[in-house]
Structure formats: structure tokens, C-alpha cells
């Protein structure tokens, strides 16, 4: 019987939500008003939106992401470039950070 693999993307998002919810940056310093500016910096343009969707799809086809993980990325991006800085309306800051980091890691692997 195959081993069940959890959704690593959701696990990373939950970890980041807890970290942001703590009010502390990873180095232990307090999160201040920088958070608003940081969230604005997570906006993606239409070219990035399309690139993120394509990278996600290639990673899933190559077995790097599971179908569930790819669908998590898809849901965060939405079906079309959205008004939430290019993300789906319900996508929070933690999710934006994790997906952006994931895209960087996948690009480094030349996915």
C-alpha cells in the first residue's frame, strides 16, 4: 500500500500563519507597520501570475508537487489574475509568502 503524503504546501502555509500570528519575525524581532508594505510587495503582475501557474503545472507533472499541492497553489492564485495583488481574493499574506518562496525554489531547480 502506498504511503500517504501530506500536503507540504499547506503545512508550510500553516507554519507561516503561526509565525505571522505571533507578531514576531523569524529572527524574533517584532513585526511592525512593515507588514502592510510587505504585503503590498507580494503583489504579482499578470506575467508572474502566468509564470507561477506554468511552474506549478510543470512541477506537478514531474512529480515534484503532488496533485493536492499543485491544487493548493492553483487555489491561491485563482482562476484569473485577481484584484488582491494578482492573487485570489481569499489568499492571505502567509500563503502569498509560501507560494512565492516555492516558486523561487522550483525555478532554482529549473522546473
N, C-alpha and C positions, 0 to 999 in steps of 0.2 A: 504494500500500500504506500502511495507517495506521501512524503512528509508535507504537512500543511505549512505554508509560509505566510506570515502575517503581511500586512501592508506596511512596508518600511516607510513609505512617504507619509502615511497617516501617523505613524509612530513619531517621525521627526517633527511633524506639524504640532502634535500634542506636546512634545518636549519644548518646542519653541513657544507655544502658548503659555505653558507654565513659567518659562523664563521671563517672558514679557509681562505676565501677570504678577510676577514677584516684584516688579518695579526696579529690577537691577539688570545692568548689562552683564554679559558673560564675565567681564573682569571684576564684577562686584560693585562697580560704581552705579549710583542711581540713574535711572532713566529720567530725563528732564523733558523740557519742551522740545528737545531734539527729535522726539518721536514723531511729531507732526511733519517736520521737514524730512525725516527718514521715510515716512510712509509715502510722501509725495515723490521721493526719489525712486520708489518701487514701481512707478508708472511705466508701462511699456507702450511703445508705439505699434502701429499696425504691422510693420516688418518684423518686429520682435515677437509679436503675437503669432504670426505665421511660422516664424522660425521655431518657437517653442513647441507649437503643435507638431511640426515636422520632426524635430529632435525626439519628442516623446514617442511618436509613432515608430521611428527607426529603432529606438531603444527597446520598445516592446517587441517588435518583430525579431530583433536579435537576441531576445531572451534576457536582456539586462533589467528590464522592468517587467513585472507581472502584468497581466491584464487589469487587475484591480488597481495597481499602482498607476498605470497609464490612464485609467479612467478617473482616478483622483486628480491627476494633472489636468485632464480634459475638463473636468467639472470646475476646477479653479480658474481656468482660462475662459470657460464659457463657450457657447456656440458661435459667438462673433465678438469682435473687438468691442468691449463694453465701456460704459461711462465711469467705471470705478478704476480709473487709471489704466484702462485697457483690459482689466480683469472682469470676471463675472461679478455681478452686483453683491453677492454674499461673501466674496473672498476677503478674509481678514489679513491683517499685516503678517501674522505668523506664517500663514500659508504662502503669501507672496514671497517672503524671505526664503522659505524652504524650496519652493519651486524654482526661484531664481538661482539659488545655490546648486540645486540639482542640475539645472540646465548648464551651468558652468562646468560641473563635474563631467557631465555627458560630453560636452564639447571638448574637454581636455582628453577624453578617450576617443575623440574623432568619430563620434556616433553620427 
